[in-house]
């Protein structure tokens, strides 16, 4: 394999080098075998000695595609062998069915965190992933918190060092290095919303309006810059409403709050839903739930198995069970 650090590989490696934090570690590369994570491994391996606490890699085999899934694991083994990276292959089977992507993500992060409790988990999310996430959240009625998209750093120790670079740069890195990444045929299924955005809507949009991907990424960065101020406002509102969060769900007291068209209250509900490791209900459904909580008594099921119990100004959302993990 050509290890020349010029071109696309040199650019990615320099990006990683500038972003390595001091005083944190060890670091674990989360590798799927695809082009994105392969480029991450290629960019990080030359810097292995610069990572505090050391650098290794992990692959989770969900066993969703039979022999192809085993081929992904073998490919990651070969790449890590060439790059001199220690590798852990974790078995994380997921049953086919509804909400597959979210369930697989929850299993994957759960396994990785259990296996590497003190590590920084490095993923290969990039600028195109960011653009797709922003559009998806717009379509789901997300507020300004949701428009922040994918965070470069997550509070639970997940780092996305390549977030500013487009997908084609990562693919070019693999080609320049002489590495053939794995292809997941399920990523071509246009019935999946993210795949439709990836292969049709956003490429067409980019052709007609060059720079739209970068514009969406800038929107996400702007929303993230607002986050500290907004979080303070929501923390004060949570205290005012006696918000209680526990393993089974969350509850709040709305008796002293006007709920109609209250943007802060809606954002608080969205944030709380996300903290419970659930995809928030659409804004119109959240608004209806808030109105019902102060006007009537009842129960309402949600699409991921939640049960909302409301009445007398009190709202309790039960979220126990299988949850959809974060991006």
FENLIN-V456439 format. One record per backbone hydrogen bond with DSSP energy under -1.0 kcal/mol. NH is the residue of the N-H (numbers start at 1). CO is the residue of the C=O. E is the energy in kcal/mol with one decimal. If there is no record, write none. Layout:
# FENLIN-V456439
[[NH	CO	E] [NH	CO	E]]
This chain:
# FENLIN-V456439
[[10	6	-1.9] [11	7	-1.9] [12	8	-2.4] [13	9	-2.7] [14	10	-2.3] [15	11	-2.0] [16	12	-2.4] [17	13	-2.7] [18	14	-2.3] [19	15	-1.2] [20	16	-1.2] [27	54	-2.5] [28	120	-2.9] [29	56	-2.8] [30	122	-2.9] [31	58	-2.9] [38	34	-2.1] [39	35	-2.3] [40	36	-1.8] [41	37	-2.3] [42	38	-2.5] [43	39	-2.3] [44	40	-2.1] [45	41	-2.5] [47	44	-2.0] [48	45	-1.8] [50	47	-2.7] [51	48	-1.2] [54	51	-2.2] [56	27	-1.9] [57	86	-2.4] [58	29	-2.7] [59	88	-2.4] [61	90	-3.0] [68	65	-1.9] [70	66	-1.4] [71	67	-2.0] [72	68	-1.9] [73	69	-1.8] [74	70	-2.3] [75	71	-2.3] [76	72	-2.3] [77	73	-2.3] [78	74	-2.4] [79	75	-2.5] [80	76	-2.7] [81	77	-2.3] [82	78	-2.2] [83	79	-2.0] [84	80	-1.1] [85	80	-2.5] [88	57	-1.9] [90	59	-3.5] [92	61	-2.4] [94	62	-1.7] [103	99	-2.3] [104	100	-2.9] [105	101	-2.1] [106	102	-2.2] [107	103	-2.3] [108	104	-2.8] [109	105	-2.7] [110	106	-2.0] [111	107	-2.6] [112	108	-2.6] [113	109	-2.6] [114	110	-2.1] [115	111	-2.3] [116	112	-2.2] [119	116	-1.3] [120	26	-3.1] [121	157	-2.7] [122	28	-3.2] [123	159	-2.3] [127	165	-3.0] [130	126	-1.9] [131	127	-2.3] [132	128	-2.5] [133	129	-2.4] [134	130	-2.4] [135	131	-2.2] [136	132	-2.6] [137	133	-2.4] [138	134	-2.3] [139	135	-2.4] [140	136	-1.3] [141	138	-1.5] [142	137	-3.0] [147	143	-1.7] [148	145	-1.2] [149	146	-1.9] [154	158	-2.4] [157	154	-2.0] [159	121	-3.0] [160	152	-2.5] [163	160	-1.2] [165	162	-1.9] [170	166	-1.2] [171	167	-2.3] [172	168	-2.2] [173	169	-1.9] [174	170	-1.6] [175	171	-1.9] [176	172	-2.9] [177	173	-1.8] [178	175	-1.3] [179	174	-2.7] [182	33	-3.1] [187	184	-1.9] [188	185	-1.7] [189	186	-1.4] [192	189	-1.7] [196	192	-2.2] [197	193	-2.3] [198	194	-2.5] [199	195	-2.6] [200	196	-2.0] [201	196	-1.7] [202	197	-2.3] [204	200	-2.3] [205	201	-2.4] [206	202	-2.7] [207	203	-2.1] [208	204	-2.0] [209	205	-2.9] [212	209	-1.4] [215	211	-2.2] [216	212	-2.4] [217	213	-1.9] [218	214	-2.4] [219	215	-2.1] [220	216	-2.0] [221	217	-2.2] [222	218	-2.5] [223	219	-2.3] [224	220	-2.3] [225	221	-2.0] [226	222	-1.3] [230	226	-2.2] [231	227	-3.2] [232	228	-1.6] [233	229	-1.8] [234	230	-2.5] [235	231	-2.4] [236	232	-1.9] [237	233	-2.0] [238	234	-2.7] [239	235	-1.9] [240	236	-2.0] [241	237	-2.1] [242	239	-1.2] [243	238	-2.7] [244	251	-2.7] [246	249	-2.7] [249	246	-1.1] [250	317	-2.0] [251	244	-2.3] [252	315	-2.1] [253	241	-2.7] [254	313	-4.3] [257	254	-2.0] [262	259	-1.2] [266	262	-2.1] [267	263	-2.2] [268	264	-2.3] [269	265	-2.2] [270	266	-2.3] [271	267	-2.7] [272	268	-2.6] [273	269	-2.3] [274	270	-2.0] [275	271	-2.3] [276	272	-1.3] [277	274	-2.1] [278	273	-1.6] [286	282	-2.2] [287	283	-2.8] [288	284	-2.0] [289	285	-2.2] [290	286	-2.3] [291	287	-2.2] [292	288	-2.6] [293	289	-2.0] [296	292	-2.6] [298	310	-2.2] [300	308	-2.0] [302	306	-2.5] [305	302	-1.6] [307	318	-1.8] [308	300	-3.2] [309	316	-3.4] [310	298	-2.5] [311	314	-1.8] [313	293	-2.5] [314	311	-1.8] [315	252	-2.2] [316	309	-2.8] [317	250	-3.0] [318	307	-3.0] [319	248	-2.6]]
